[in-house]
């Protein structure tokens, strides 16, 4: 199973392996130290230095590392007196302490540890009510000190009662000590000592309660019932404002005599309570009617006569669509009929209300004037207007259009020139006369080109969108202000991506991320022009540092083969 395993680097000491799992691997016949270190061996192997970790073994183990150059493999069991020397070292290292002895048997190869359990007590401290011990060796005696009413005898403690507060339960002096009846006076009871649990049921009667001592906070909810209220004890002063609710008033208890003048306000009258029988004849005057109170259902058929309609009351909004017919319109001074002909056009006069107040005709003019840089003429009806070309110009009439063009071979007009007074405008100057043409290339225009080559520096102040298969940047150096670059955002295979170093014809080493592997890697040959996918040929090892607060050494994302981590003790681990 893959896990994090510590790496012991050059210069480490053997102590780093002590009690460290996964670094002392047990073989068939002994233990192998895995790692590297320099040092000397105690005993007969003291002269062996610069030997590889696997070069000294307790027994031969398969798959051991090769020896370092110049070292010789030595099997520990073949070293003369190796075991004896180890035993001697261990025997000398273990010594006895106070009342403890350690005996090393060189012949048997054993160590015996004995403890002397017969030592004397060195210190005994008397507690409260006890006398100081009478010695520190052998048996130690502690005596009870007598006090007020207590006498310490050889085999008992004698208690003398005072006869006022306490007594013995047996008259012969052998009983238990107890409190006498009425022996506890008020002075003996601490403030607050008598709690609820100490008071017997019904023990507090009327004689125990002082006059006026029961306040409102002492009464439980609903504690005052009907039986507790004296006759006529509830006076008007005892009843709070608003305390008499509807449920407290008997049916028909409120008579006319109980109502004060004006007491029945609008809020006191129920919905629909005032019907026709309650309203006196002719009692509803105009001021009693609310705005909009007279609805259609309240007006009788034919009740609205001419005299009931006020002057100007029928506005446009009151007239239904198409309700005003021709019979309802008064005649105007315009004679009915058709106006206008092939030689006359009609004329009309319309008033502010859109009505025709006059109608007539006007004869159509059959000639018009014509003027040029020099000369004038009148074109009468029936005559033909002819456009004639001048020197170097041709005039062509077709489909109600006149086209004037430079005659073939005539050349350009003398003193012609073209210029651009501002971006997107072309100016033609012919015989000193300027004519500007908008080319649609102004700064605010959207322009589409089939291809574009820009010489010199260019600045794009908005966003640049490039749509196509490839984007080429043939620059010596590229500076990008954005600190994070998004790749693979529009790819059909969004789980792979990376950088490719061009080593010729767009092919080279690639630094890629493969979501299937869940890690970064490299591929030595990726074609940037055609590759849609690429696999890692080798992984990139990552380092997780526990001393960096942003690093999480427990994150499974980084538990990948070959990754390394550094813990807070500067120990190095590799995941394998």
N, C-alpha and C positions, 0 to 999 in steps of 0.2 A: 504494500500500500504506500502510495506516495505521501511524503510528509516533509516538514522542515527539519533539516539535519545540520548540526553545527559543523563549521569548517575550522580546523586548527591550523593556523598559518605558521610559516617558518619563524622561529624565535619564541614559540609558545613553550610553556613548561608542562611537565607531566601533571602537575597539580590541577591544571585546567580540565583534565579528564576525570577527576575524582567525582564520584556520584553523579556523573553526567550521562544520561541515558543515550543509547545508540552509538557510543564511542568505545565501549569495552565489549567486544563481541566474543562470546564463548565458543570455542572450537570443540573438536572431538576429544582432545586430551588436555586442554588447558585454556589459557586466556591469551588473546592477541591484543597488544596496544596498537590502536589505529591512529596514525598521525605522525608528525615529525618533530624531533627535538634533538638537542645536543646536550651531552652531559657525560658523567662517568657512573659506572655501576659499582655498588659496594661489594666487598668480598673479593673472591678470586677473579671476578670480571672487571676489577677496577681499571685494568689496563686497556679495556675495550672502549675506544672513543670513536665518535663520528660514525656510528653504526646505524643503519636504517632501522626504523621502528619495528619492521618485521624480521630483522636479522637475528634477534634473540628470542627464541620461542621455547615454550615448555614442551611442545611436541610438534611434529610436522603437521601443517594444516594446508589444505588445498587452496589454490587461488591466492596465495600470498603475494605481495608486491615484490618486484625484483630488487635485488640488493643494490645499494649505491656503489658507485665506482670505488674500488680500493678496500671494500669491507668484506668481512668473512662471516658466513653464517655459523652460529654456535648454538647447539641444542643445550638448554640449561641443565637437563638431567645428565648430560655427558660431562659437565664441568665438575672437576674434582672437589668434593666437600661442599658443593653448592647448597644442598639442603641443610647440612650441618651449620654452615655459616649463617643461613637465614634464621635457623633456630636460635643460634647464639645471639644474633642481633635482637630478635624478639624477646628472648629471655632477659637480656640486659635492659631492654626498654621498659619492662614492667617491674615496678618496685612497690613495696607496701607503704601504707600510710599509717596514721594514728590507729592503734589497735588492729591493724591489718598487716598480714605478712604474706609475701609472695615467694614461693620456692620453685626454682627451675631445676628439673632433673635432666641433666645433659644426656645421660645414657638412654632414658626412656623417651626423651624428647617431649616432656610434659611440663606444665606450669601449674602449681597448686596454690590457691589463694585461701588463707584462713582469716577469720575475724575473731577477736577476743571480746566475747560478750559479757565478761565478768567485771568490767570496770566500775569504779565508784561514780556516784552522782556528783557532779561538780558544782551544781547550783540549784537550790530550791527556794522559791520566793513565796512567802505567805500572802494569801489574799485577805479581803476584808473580813473581819470577825475571827481570824485565825492568828495564832501566835507564831513567832519566828521559829523555824525548824531548829531542833536540838542538835543537829550534826549534819555532815555531808558524806559520811561513809556508813556502810551497813544500812540498818533500818533507820528511816527518818520519821519523826513523829511531829504532827501538827495538832495543836490544841485549840479548841473553840474558846474564845474570850467571852466571859459573861458581861452582861450589860444591865440597863434599867429593867427590873422585873424578871431577868433571866439569870439563872445560876447554873454553871457548868459543873456537873458531877462526873465521877469516873465513868459511869455507864449511862448517863441520861442528862438531858437539859431540863432544869426545873423552871417553870414560868409562874411568877407571882402576879395575880390579877389585882387591880386597884379597887375593886368592889363597886365602882360607879358605872363604868361603861362596858366592861367585858367580864365574863365569868367562865367557868368550866362547865361543860355539859354534864359532868358527873360530880356528885358531892364529895366523893372520896379522893378527888384530885387527879383521877386517871383519865378524865374525859377531854374532849377537844376544846380549844379556846373559841368562844363565840361572843357576840355582842348581846348585852342584856336588853330586855324590853325597856323602851324609852331611854336607852343609853346614848342615842345619837341626838344631840341638841343642835339648835340652829347654827351655833358657832362652828360645828364640825362639818357642815355642808358647804361645799364650794359654790361660788356663783355659777349658775347655769347647770349644776350637776343633776338636778331633777328634770329629766327629759320625759317625753310622752310615754315611752315604754316603761318608765318607773311608776306611773300613776295608774292605780287600779281602776277598772270600769266603774262609773257612777260615783267615784270618790269625791269629785268636785260638785257639791250641792250648793243651794242658794246661800247658805251661811258662809261658804268659803269665798263668795264673790263680793267684792267691795262695791258700794253704791256708785253708779255712774262709770263703772270701769269697762263696760262692754260697749265698744265703739262700732261704727258701721263695718270696718274691716274684719271684725270678729264674727260677723253673721255670714253663714254659708248661703249660697244661692237658694232661693225659695224657702229659706228658713222661717220667714214670717208667714204663716198660713192663716185661714179665716178664724180659727179658734183662738189664735194669739192676738187678734185685734178686738179691742173693747168696743162696746156699743157706742155709736156716734163719735168714735174717735177720729174718723176720716172727715175733716172739715175742708172747706174750700182752700184754705191755705196749704193743706197737705197734698192737693192735686196739682200736678205740674201742668204748665201750658201744653195743650195738644195731647194730654194723656188720655182724654175720653175719646176713643176711636168709635167708628160706626158700630162695631160689634158690641160695644158697651151700652148702646141706646136701644131700648125696647121698641118694638114696632108701634107706630102711631103715637109715640110718646111726645113728638114735637107738634104741638097744636098752634093755632093762629096766635094765641096769646103769648106763645113763647118766641115768636119772630119779631125782631126789632124792625122799625121803619127802614126800608131800603136794604134789608138783610138778604133778600133773594136777588143776587146779582146774576149776570149772564153765566158765570161759571157754575152757579148752583142749579141751572135748568138743564135737564137731560136732553140728549139728542132726540129731535122729533117730538118733544113733549108738548110744544105749542101747536095745536092743530086748529082747523077752521073754527071750531066751537069756542076756542079761547080768545078769538080776535073779534072785537066789536065792529059793527058796520061803520064804513067810512072812516075807520081809524088809521088806515095806512096812507100817509101823505107822501109827497115826492121825496122829502128828506129821509124817509124810512127805507127807500129803495137803494140797494147797493149797486155799484157800477156793474153793468152786464146782467142785472137781475131779471130783466124781461127777455126771456128766450123765445124762440119761434113757437114752441108748443103753447106758450101763454097768450099768443095773439090770435084772435078770432079771424075767420075767413072774411075778407073784404073790410076789415077794421081800419086799414091804413087808407084813408081817403086823401084827395088832393090837398085839402085844408090841413091835414096832419103832417104833410111834408114841408119842411122848412126851405127857405130860399137857398139855393146852392147845395142842398143836402145830397142830391144825386151826383156824386163824383164819378170819375172814370172807373174807379175800382168797383162801383156799384152796378155798372152796366155789363151785362154778360156779353161774351164774344158773339159777333154776328147778330146782336140784338137790334142794332140800328139799321134798318132796311132803307131802300131808296125812297119809300113813301115817307120816311121820317126826316129826310133831308130837304131843306128849302132850295128852290131853284136859284141859280146864279145868272149873271148877265151874259155868260158865254153861250153862243149858239151851238147846239149839238151838230156834229158832222165830222168829216175827214178833212185834214189839213195837210198841204205839201203835194209836190208833183216832181216830174223830172227836171223842171226848170225853176222850181221854187222849193224853199225849205220852210217848215212850220216854225213859228215862234210863239211862246206862251209866257204868261205872267202868273206866278204862284204866290199866294199870300202866306202869312206866318202860320196858318193852320193847314197848309198843304192844299188849299183849294185853288182851282184855275179861275182867275178873275178876268183874263183876256186871252184871245187866241187869234193869230193872223198868219200870213206867209210873207217871205222875202225872196226876191229873185236871186238865182245863183249867178255869180260872176263868171264869165266865159273867157277871160284873159288875165294874164299876170305879167308883171315886169321882170326883166332879167338884166343883171348888171355884172361887169367884170372889172379888172384892174383899169381898164379903159373901155368906154363905150357902154351903151344901154340899149334895151330892145323891149318890145311888148309882144307876148305870145298870145294870140287870139285862139278862141276855140276852133278846133279843126286843123291848126298848124302843128308842124313837127319840130321839136327841139332837138338839135343835132349837136353831139359832142365830138369835136375834131381835135386830133393830136397836134402838138406843136413840133418844134425841131427836136428830134431824138425821142419823141413820145408817141405812143400808139394808144388810141381810145377804142375800146371794144364794149358794145352794149349787148347783154344777153340776160334773159330771165329777170327783167326789171332791174338789172344791175349795170353799172358803168365801171369798167376796169381801165385804169390808165397805167401804162408800164413804159419802161425805157425801151426804146427801139433796139433791136439786135444790131450790134456793132456801133451803137451810138456812144458807148463808154459812160463813165460816171459824170454826174453833174459837177461842174467846176467848183472848187473850194469846199468839198465834202470832207467830213471828219467824224470819227466815232470815239467816244470817251465814256467814262463811268464817274458821274459826280458823287456817288455813294454806293455802298454795297447793295447789289441786287438790281441796279438801274443802269441801263445802257442809253447813252445820249448820242443821237445822230445830228450832225450839224451840216445842213445843206444851204449853200449860198448865204451863210451867216445866220440861218434860222435853226434853233435847237428844238429837237423832239425827243422826249424821254420815254423809254419803254421799260416797264417793270418786268424783270426776268424771273420773278418768283424766288429769288435767292437772298431775300432780306434776312436779317437776324431772327425775325419772328416766324419765318416760313419753315414748313416741314418739307424737306427735299429728299428725293429718292434718286440715287445714281446707280448705274450699272456697275461702275467701278470707280474707285477714288484713290488718287495718289496725292499726298500732301508733302511738299518740300518745306523744310524748316520746322520750327517749333509749333506745336498746336496745343491748345488748352480747351478741355471739355469741362464746363462748369456744371452740367447736369449728369444724369446717369448714362452709362454706356452699355447698350445691349448688343451683343454680337451673336448672331444666329448662323450656324454653319457646322461643318464637321471638324475644322481645325482652326486654332488661333495661334499665329506666329508672332513672337516678339524677338526681333533680331537686334537686340540692344547689348551693348558691352556690359552695362551694369543695370540692374533693375531694382528700384527702391519702391517699396510698398508701405504706405502709412498704416494700413489696417493691421492690428496686432494678431487677429485670428482670421485664417483663410478657410473658407468652406469649399471642400472638394466633394465630387460625386453627387451633387444635389439633383442633377437631372438624369442620372444614369439609369438604364433599364435594369442593371444589376447592382442595387444600392448597397450590397453588403461587402464590397471590396473596393479598394482604392489606394492610391499612394503616389509617390514621386518616382520618376525614371530619369536616370542620368544618361544623356545621349553620348554613346561611345561610337557612333557612326550610323548614319542612315536612320536615326530615330530609335535605335535599339541600344539597350544598355542595362546596367544594374538597376533594379527597382526596390524601393523601400515601400512596403505595402502593408495594409491591414486586412486580414481575412476574418470576417465575422464567424465563419465556420470554426476556425481555430480559436477565436476570441483573443488574438494577440497580434503584435506586429512581427514582421519577418522580412527577409530579403530574398530576391530571386535574381540570379546573375544575368539573365537574358530575357527582357520583356520588350516587345515591339510596341512603341507608343502609337503607331499608325493603325494597327490592326487588332491589338489585344483587347478582348472584352472581359477577360478574367485572367488571373494569375495566382499560382500557389506559392506558398513560402517554401524555399529550399532550406532555410535555416531561420531559427527564431531569434528575436532580439531579447536578451536577458534584461529584466527590469530590477531596480534596487528600491526597496521600501525601507525608509528610515524612521524608526519609532520616535526619534527626537524631533521630527518634523510634525507639527500638530495637524498638518493637512494630510499626512500619510496614515493609513489604517492598515496595520500589519495583519489584522485578522480578516481583512476583506478577501473573500474567495476569488475575486477577480484576479488577484496577483499570486494565488497559489497555483502556479504553472511550473512545469518542469524546467529547471535551469534558472529560475528567478532567484534573487538573493534578498535577504533582509538583514538589517542591522538593528539589534535591540538597544535598549537604553544603557546596557552595560558594555557596549561596543563589541558584543559577540557577533560573529558572522554566521549566517545560516544559508543553505542552498536547498531548494525544494526538489527532491528526487523521490 
